[in-house]
Every structure is written in C-alpha cells, then in structure tokens.
Amino acid sequence: MEKILVSWIALENDFLKKVKSKVNAGGPTANIHEHFFDYDNHYLLTTANEKEGDTRLDFLINFLNRTYGHVITPVFLNVSDVIDVSAIKSKVSEFLLSKRNCKIEIFISSGTPAMQVAWYFAHYELGLNTKLFQVRPARFSKDNKPKRIDVDLEQSPFTSSIIIKEQLVDEVDEPEIKITSSIKPVFDLAYKIASTDKVRTLITGETGTGKELLARYIHDSSARRKYPFIPVNCSALGDELLESRLFGHLKGAFTGAFETCSGAFQDAESGTIFLDEIGDISPKMQQTLLRVLQEKKVSMIGTTKEENINVRVIAATNKDLTKLCEEGQFRYDLYYRLAVAELTMPPLRERKRQEIRTLLNFLIDKKKNEFNKPKLKFLKNVESEILNYSFPGNVREMENLVERLFVYTDGTVSKTDLPDRILGNSQIESGSLKLIDIENQHIQKVLAMFPDNKQQVCRVLGIARNTLESRIKKYNIKTAN
C-alpha cells in the first residue's frame, strides 16, 4: 500500500519573512523532510488555481527536491476563500477520497484555522486510512530537536463532542502509577473525561487504590494542566475548618482568623479541585457544596459577597454513596451533581498475579531512584510470600512495604525482613481441605487484616454484617470488638 504525506504549503513559515521568495530551511515543511519523511510521495496542497500557478509552491518544491531528493506532487485546489470551512472541506474530502487506497498521513500544522478544521472533519467522517500529526519546533523541545506529535479523535461518551487525543511520539514522561491491564480501561475512560472539560467526576474505590493519582491523571491530561491541582481531604476537617479550607475567610471572621485567606476553590481557579473522602462530609456541608456546584460561586466566611469560580471538580470516596443516599446520609442531588462520570479503581486482590508482580517491580524501580540504592533482590520464596498477600491497603500498602524494605535491608530481602501480617498468610493455614475449615480460616484472615473495622471485613468478604456475626459465633472466633 502506498504511504503518502499530505499538507498545505505554509506561506508564512515555509519562507523567510524578509525574503518572501527564499525558502526557510527551518520551516515546518522542511522540518518534515529532514526529520520525519518516510513516504512514497508528498502531496503539497495550495489554494491556487492550476492555470494561474503558485510561484512560492514552485520555489518550495524545487528546494525540497534539491536538498532531500524526495517525491513531491503539487495539488491545486482552487479555493478562493481561505476561511470558508465548507468549501475547503469539500475540496479536501474530494482529494482524499481519490487516494482512498493509500495509507494517508496528514500534517495539520500548516494552513489557516479553517484548513486545520477541515482536516479534522475529513479524518473523522470519511472513514479512510488517515492519521493526523503535527510537529513541535525544536525551540520548544527539551533536547532542542523537533518532535512529532500524533493526534487522534474520539467521540465523547459524555457529551456530543469530538475528543482530540495527542500523543508525543518519542517523549513520554514517567507515569506516577503503573497502568496495568486491569486499570487500563479506567485510565482510557479518564482520558476521555479529561478531554471533556465540563464533566464532573466521582472516583470510587477502597483506600490506597490510587484515586488521587487517577484524579491527577485527569487534570494532567486536560486543558487545565497548566493551572493548579488542589487536593482537599474532606474527612480530616470539621465543618468550620472545612468551610474555611474550601471557600476561604476574611480576617476576624472567627476566633483565630488573624488574616484573610483564600480557599481551595479560589486557589484552584482555572484548574482542578480534588475533594477526597467526599462521603464523610456533614449534611450542612453537603448543602453548601451543592449550592456552589449549581451556581459556580463561592462566598468567603465573613462576607456575603460572591465570587465566580472556574474549576473542574473531581471527588473521591471509599464509601458506597448510593447506599448512603438510600439511608438518608448523603443527598441524592449532590451525588448526581458529582457523579456525571463515575470511575472505579479496583483493589489489588481483584488483579491478576502477574499484574501485581509488574506493579511490585515498578514500585521497586521507582523507590530505587528515590532512595538512590541498588535494586532489591529477593531470596527464595520471598516474592511468593508478597504476591500471596492480599494487600488490604492496596497500592499504598505495597508502596509502604517497598519503602520499608529499602530502609531496613541492605538490598537483599529474606523472609525475616517481611512484616508479620504478610507471613501470617501462610501461618494461619491448617492444611485442611474441608470447606468449613477453609471458610473459618479465611474469615479469621480477613478479620486479622481489619481488626477494628468489621464494615471493611464485610466489604472484602462480600457478605452482610449479620452474616459475618453469625459466622463469628458459629466458629467461636475471638475478635477485638
């Protein structure tokens, strides 16, 4: 299959500003031919009429032929109005359909805004084998080299809009979390949410699964990434302090208010506010927050003056908000305001063994660089003990374990270096294969993981509280409460 490049001539940037007839060797089209050309033919488009010709197009093609020896074909589209999207789209679509049997890559940077919009529509609507890309100039790259950026479009599942996805081809930042197969669908949805600016998001999942990291991923993937990401732990503060933390206060508004302070909503202006543990806020704060989300205005404590806010709101909880709504502990209207898009981070125990091993190795590599120490080495059966552990504290607990091993060992890890709770997995087994004994042992194991939280025990076991109590009584299990 023939692979072709298609682009507009860049009248402003392909030529030197002081000498209009001289080609700019550092211009966008020359950049493509010098650094990224891998095509059978380059179709270089101009709005001119073929009979009239285009002198600067001739200059550019001659320069590229002499310098690089690539095949370049001029295409005259005869467009009289360079900002008429409909006309340009019609001409572009007709040309692309004539190349339907080719693999088509479209360089979208050059041309007027109307020409660039036409590329997006043609790529999305025609169903051809097309790919969009642009180039980041060398002066804007970390290593002073031009970078190719692939651009893709998706239909948003949350609004009737098109999502533009950009991926820098050879410059990828190290992720804060290892995206394994179980959570990749969650991060794929998160990217779509990030691309749809007005969508509020509720992230659910057990403690330590990485809800804040997912929220940061949404922020960093969005158009707001250059603005602040402000996290607030709603469960750590009482009503008065939480209201002050969220909305700010004037000097003298309450005892201890020695100066005027802005709140998280003001600090996050144009960026993202992350409301963690949202299920723990009081009915009063639920009502206050609902009003803020509805009106997009906040009032500092000590004044009735309202300020307009422009922030993306992401909330998270380890509780079942729908159940809390049914019980009258959480407002349905606030829940629906927050959960326009809902994401769930799965716990470690629901992930495959190989995924857990991959995550463990990722954390070891990450902490190795932070501690500036050699990579951990596991003696026989140590890794198996770790992988057999259910990690009720999820990723956070695994990360804490890795940090502990870097601190307490010289790099070689034996079983004696592991915490008792991890070794306890094998110590509790009696060897019996009877169902009644296995159930007894498993309940004891989970109770040992959460000695002071039977609600979490029930959640892990997937049973009701009265069922747990009946099993504890049946097996005469001693508990802390």
C-alpha positions in Angstrom: 0.0 0.0 0.0 1.4 3.4 -1.0 2.1 5.6 2.0 1.6 9.3 1.3 2.1 12.6 3.1 -0.5 15.4 2.7 -0.1 19.0 3.8 -0.7 22.6 3.0 2.1 25.0 2.0 2.8 27.2 4.9 3.0 30.6 3.3 4.1 32.4 6.5 6.6 29.9 7.9 8.0 28.0 4.9 9.6 31.2 3.7 11.9 33.8 5.2 9.9 36.9 6.3 12.4 39.3 4.8 12.9 37.5 1.5 9.5 36.1 0.5 10.9 34.0 -2.4 13.6 32.3 -0.2 12.7 29.0 1.5 13.1 28.8 5.3 15.2 25.7 5.8 13.9 25.5 9.4 10.2 25.9 8.4 7.6 23.2 9.1 7.6 21.6 5.6 11.4 21.4 5.5 11.4 20.0 9.1 9.2 17.1 8.0 11.5 16.3 5.1 14.6 16.5 7.2 13.5 14.6 10.3 10.3 12.6 9.7 10.0 11.8 6.0 9.0 8.1 5.4 6.7 8.3 2.5 6.3 7.3 -1.2 5.0 10.8 -2.1 4.3 14.1 -0.6 1.2 15.8 -1.9 1.7 19.5 -1.2 -1.6 21.5 -1.3 -2.2 25.1 -2.3 -5.4 27.1 -2.6 -4.3 28.5 -6.0 -5.7 27.6 -9.4 -3.5 25.4 -11.5 -3.8 27.7 -14.6 -2.5 30.6 -12.5 0.1 28.5 -10.7 1.8 29.3 -7.4 5.3 30.7 -7.6 6.2 30.1 -4.0 5.0 26.5 -4.3 7.4 26.0 -7.1 10.2 27.5 -5.0 9.5 25.2 -2.1 9.2 22.0 -4.2 12.5 22.8 -6.0 14.2 23.4 -2.7 13.0 20.2 -1.2 13.9 18.2 -4.4 17.4 19.6 -4.4 18.0 19.2 -0.7 16.4 15.8 0.0 15.5 14.2 -3.3 12.0 13.2 -2.2 9.0 12.8 -4.4 6.7 15.8 -4.1 3.5 16.4 -6.1 1.7 19.8 -6.2 -2.1 19.8 -5.7 -4.0 22.9 -6.8 -7.4 23.1 -5.0 -8.7 26.4 -6.4 -10.1 27.7 -3.2 -10.9 31.4 -3.3 -11.8 32.0 0.3 -9.2 30.5 2.7 -11.5 30.8 5.7 -14.5 29.1 4.1 -14.5 25.8 6.0 -17.3 24.2 3.9 -15.5 24.9 0.6 -12.1 23.8 1.9 -13.6 20.6 3.5 -15.3 19.8 0.2 -12.1 20.1 -1.8 -10.0 18.3 0.8 -12.5 15.4 1.0 -12.6 15.0 -2.8 -8.8 14.8 -2.9 -8.5 12.3 0.0 -11.2 10.1 -1.5 -9.2 9.9 -4.7 -6.4 8.4 -2.5 -8.6 6.0 -0.7 -6.3 3.1 -1.4 -3.3 4.8 0.2 -2.1 5.0 3.8 -2.5 8.7 4.4 -0.7 10.8 7.0 -1.8 14.4 7.3 0.4 17.2 8.6 -2.1 19.6 10.1 0.1 22.4 11.5 0.3 24.5 8.3 -2.6 26.4 6.8 -5.3 28.6 8.1 -7.5 27.6 11.0 -10.3 26.8 8.6 -7.9 24.4 6.7 -7.0 22.7 10.0 -10.6 22.3 11.0 -11.3 20.7 7.5 -8.6 18.1 8.2 -10.3 17.1 11.5 -13.7 16.7 9.8 -12.3 14.7 6.9 -10.4 12.4 9.2 -13.4 11.8 11.4 -16.1 11.5 8.7 -14.6 9.8 5.6 -13.5 6.5 7.2 -10.2 6.4 5.3 -6.9 5.1 6.5 -5.8 8.6 7.7 -3.6 9.7 10.6 -3.1 13.3 11.8 0.1 14.7 13.2 1.9 17.9 13.9 5.4 18.9 14.8 6.7 20.7 17.9 9.5 23.0 16.8 13.0 22.4 18.1 13.0 25.6 20.2 10.0 24.3 22.3 11.5 20.8 22.9 13.7 19.8 25.9 16.5 18.4 23.7 16.3 21.2 21.0 15.1 18.7 18.4 11.7 18.8 16.6 9.2 16.3 17.9 6.4 14.6 16.1 3.0 14.5 17.8 0.3 12.2 16.7 -3.3 13.5 17.0 -6.4 11.4 17.2 -10.1 12.0 17.6 -12.8 10.1 19.5 -16.5 10.5 20.1 -17.0 11.5 23.7 -19.4 9.2 25.6 -20.3 12.0 28.0 -21.2 14.8 25.6 -21.9 15.1 21.9 -18.4 16.3 21.1 -15.2 15.1 19.5 -12.2 14.4 21.7 -8.8 15.3 20.4 -6.1 12.9 21.6 -2.4 14.0 21.3 0.5 11.6 21.9 4.1 12.8 21.7 5.7 10.0 19.7 9.2 9.8 21.3 9.0 11.8 24.5 6.9 10.1 27.2 7.0 11.3 30.9 7.4 8.6 33.6 3.9 7.8 34.9 3.2 8.1 38.7 1.3 4.8 38.6 1.8 1.6 36.6 -1.1 1.3 34.2 -1.6 -2.5 34.1 -4.3 -4.3 32.2 -6.9 -4.2 34.9 -6.9 -0.5 35.3 -6.1 0.5 31.7 -9.8 0.7 30.8 -10.3 3.0 33.8 -7.5 5.3 32.5 -8.8 5.2 29.0 -12.2 6.5 30.3 -10.3 9.0 32.4 -8.6 10.4 29.3 -12.0 10.9 27.6 -13.3 12.6 30.7 -10.2 14.9 30.8 -10.9 15.9 27.2 -14.5 16.9 28.1 -13.9 19.9 30.3 -17.4 20.4 31.9 -17.8 16.9 33.2 -17.6 16.4 37.0 -16.2 13.1 38.1 -16.6 10.8 41.0 -13.9 8.2 41.7 -14.7 5.3 43.9 -12.5 2.6 45.3 -11.0 1.3 48.5 -8.4 3.2 50.5 -5.0 3.1 48.8 -6.1 2.1 45.3 -4.8 5.3 43.7 -7.8 7.5 43.5 -5.8 10.8 43.8 -3.3 9.6 41.2 -6.2 9.0 38.8 -7.6 12.5 39.6 -4.1 13.9 38.9 -4.0 12.0 35.6 -7.3 13.6 34.5 -6.0 17.0 35.4 -2.6 16.5 33.7 -4.4 15.2 30.6 -6.8 18.1 30.4 -6.6 21.6 29.0 -6.3 22.8 32.7 -3.0 21.0 33.2 -1.0 24.3 33.3 -3.2 25.5 36.2 -3.3 24.3 39.9 -4.4 20.9 41.1 -5.6 21.4 44.7 -6.4 18.3 46.8 -8.6 18.6 49.9 -9.1 15.7 52.4 -12.7 16.3 53.5 -12.7 13.8 56.3 -9.8 15.4 58.1 -11.6 18.6 59.0 -14.7 19.6 60.9 -17.4 21.8 59.3 -15.9 25.2 60.2 -12.4 24.3 59.2 -13.5 22.5 56.0 -15.6 25.5 55.0 -12.7 27.8 55.6 -10.4 25.4 53.7 -12.7 25.3 50.7 -14.0 28.8 50.4 -11.6 31.0 52.4 -12.2 33.5 55.2 -11.8 37.2 56.0 -9.6 38.4 58.8 -11.6 38.3 62.1 -14.3 36.1 60.6 -13.9 33.7 63.6 -11.6 33.1 66.5 -8.1 32.5 65.2 -8.7 34.1 61.8 -5.7 36.5 62.1 -5.5 37.2 58.4 -7.6 36.9 55.2 -7.0 33.6 53.5 -8.3 32.3 50.1 -9.9 28.9 49.9 -9.2 25.8 47.8 -11.8 26.8 45.2 -10.1 30.2 44.7 -6.6 28.6 44.7 -7.7 26.1 42.0 -9.0 28.8 39.7 -8.9 27.6 36.0 -7.5 24.3 37.3 -8.9 21.3 39.3 -10.0 20.8 42.9 -10.0 17.2 44.2 -12.4 16.6 47.0 -11.2 13.4 48.7 -13.4 11.3 51.1 -16.4 13.3 50.0 -18.7 10.7 51.6 -17.6 11.9 55.1 -18.9 15.5 54.9 -21.8 16.6 57.0 -25.4 17.3 55.8 -24.7 21.0 56.2 -21.5 20.9 54.1 -23.4 18.8 51.5 -25.9 21.5 51.1 -23.3 24.2 50.9 -21.3 22.3 48.3 -24.4 21.6 46.3 -25.1 25.3 46.1 -21.5 26.0 44.9 -21.7 23.4 42.2 -25.1 24.7 41.0 -24.2 28.4 41.0 -20.5 28.2 40.4 -19.9 30.9 43.0 -18.4 30.9 46.5 -18.5 33.2 49.5 -15.7 33.6 51.9 -16.5 33.2 55.6 -17.2 36.6 57.0 -18.8 38.1 53.9 -21.9 37.7 51.7 -20.0 38.8 48.6 -19.9 36.0 46.0 -17.0 35.2 43.6 -17.4 33.4 40.3 -15.2 30.3 40.1 -14.0 28.3 37.1 -12.7 24.9 38.3 -13.0 21.3 37.4 -14.4 19.3 40.3 -13.3 15.7 40.9 -14.5 13.9 44.1 -13.5 10.6 45.5 -14.8 8.2 48.2 -14.2 4.7 49.6 -17.9 4.5 50.6 -21.0 3.4 48.7 -22.7 6.8 48.1 -25.8 5.2 46.6 -26.3 3.2 49.8 -25.6 6.3 51.9 -28.3 8.1 49.8 -30.8 5.3 50.5 -30.0 5.6 54.2 -30.6 9.4 54.1 -26.9 10.1 55.0 -26.0 11.6 51.6 -28.0 13.9 49.3 -29.2 12.4 46.1 -29.0 15.7 44.3 -25.3 16.2 45.4 -24.5 12.7 44.3 -25.9 13.3 40.8 -24.1 16.6 40.6 -20.8 14.9 41.4 -21.2 11.6 39.5 -21.7 12.9 36.0 -18.9 10.5 35.1 -18.0 7.8 37.6 -14.8 5.8 37.7 -13.9 2.9 40.0 -10.3 1.9 40.9 -10.2 -1.9 41.5 -8.4 -3.3 44.7 -5.2 -5.3 44.3 -6.9 -8.5 45.4 -9.0 -8.4 42.2 -6.0 -8.1 39.9 -4.0 -10.9 38.3 -0.9 -12.2 39.9 1.3 -11.1 37.0 -0.1 -7.6 37.3 0.7 -7.5 41.0 4.3 -8.6 40.2 4.5 -5.9 37.5 3.3 -3.3 39.9 5.8 -4.5 42.6 8.7 -4.3 40.2 7.5 -0.8 39.1 7.5 0.4 42.7 10.9 -1.1 43.4 12.4 0.7 40.4 10.7 4.0 41.4 11.9 3.8 45.0 15.3 2.7 44.0 15.8 6.1 42.3 14.2 8.0 45.2 16.4 6.2 47.8 19.5 6.1 45.5 20.1 2.5 46.4 20.7 -0.8 44.5 17.6 -2.6 43.3 16.1 -5.0 45.8 16.9 -8.7 45.5 14.5 -11.3 46.9 15.8 -14.6 48.4 13.9 -17.9 47.7 10.1 -17.7 48.2 10.2 -14.1 49.4 8.5 -12.8 46.3 5.8 -15.6 46.5 5.0 -14.5 50.1 4.5 -10.9 48.9 2.4 -11.9 45.9 0.2 -14.3 48.1 -0.6 -11.4 50.4 -4.0 -9.7 49.7 -2.8 -6.1 50.4 -6.0 -4.8 52.1 -4.3 -1.3 52.0 -3.8 -1.8 48.2 -1.2 0.1 46.2 -0.4 2.4 49.2 0.4 -0.5 51.4 2.6 -2.1 48.7 4.4 1.2 48.3 5.0 1.4 52.0 6.3 -2.2 52.1 8.8 -1.4 49.3 10.0 1.7 51.2 10.4 -0.3 54.4 12.5 -2.9 52.6 14.8 -0.2 51.2 15.2 1.3 54.6 15.6 -1.9 56.7 17.7 -4.1 54.4 21.0 -3.8 52.6 19.2 -4.7 49.3 18.9 -8.5 49.9 15.4 -9.4 51.3 14.8 -12.6 53.3 11.5 -13.8 54.8 12.6 -12.4 58.2 12.5 -8.9 56.7 8.8 -9.1 55.8 6.2 -7.9 58.3 4.3 -10.5 60.3 1.0 -9.6 58.6 2.4 -10.8 55.3 3.9 -14.0 56.7 0.7 -14.6 58.6 -1.0 -15.6 55.3 0.8 -19.0 55.4 0.9 -19.4 59.2 -2.9 -19.4 59.5 -3.4 -22.4 57.2 -4.1 -25.7 58.9 -3.8 -27.8 55.8 -7.5 -29.0 55.9 -9.4 -29.1 52.6 -12.8 -29.1 54.3 -15.0 -26.2 53.2 -16.0 -25.4 56.8 -12.3 -25.2 57.8 -11.4 -23.1 54.8 -14.2 -20.6 55.5 -13.2 -20.4 59.1 -9.6 -19.7 58.2 -10.4 -17.2 55.6 -12.7 -15.2 57.9 -10.0 -15.2 60.5 -7.5 -14.0 58.0 -9.6 -11.0 56.9 -10.6 -10.1 60.5 -6.8 -10.0 61.2 -6.3 -7.6 58.4 -9.0 -5.2 59.7 -9.2 -5.9 63.5 -11.1 -2.6 64.2 -13.3 -2.3 61.1 -15.9 -5.0 60.6 -17.6 -2.9 57.8 -14.4 -3.3 55.8 -14.3 -7.0 56.6 -17.8 -7.4 55.2 -16.9 -5.4 52.1 -13.8 -7.6 51.5 -15.7 -10.9 52.1 -18.7 -9.7 50.1 -21.2 -10.6 52.9 -23.7 -8.7 55.1 -22.9 -7.7 58.6 -25.4 -10.1 60.2 -23.9 -13.0 58.1 -20.4 -12.1 59.4 -21.6 -12.1 63.0 -23.3 -15.4 62.6 -20.1 -17.0 61.2 -18.0 -15.5 64.1 -20.5 -17.1 66.5 -20.5 -20.4 64.6 -16.7 -20.7 64.6 -16.3 -19.2 68.0 -13.8 -16.6 66.6 -12.4 -14.2 69.1 -12.5 -10.6 67.8 -11.4 -7.2 69.1 -15.0 -5.9 69.2 
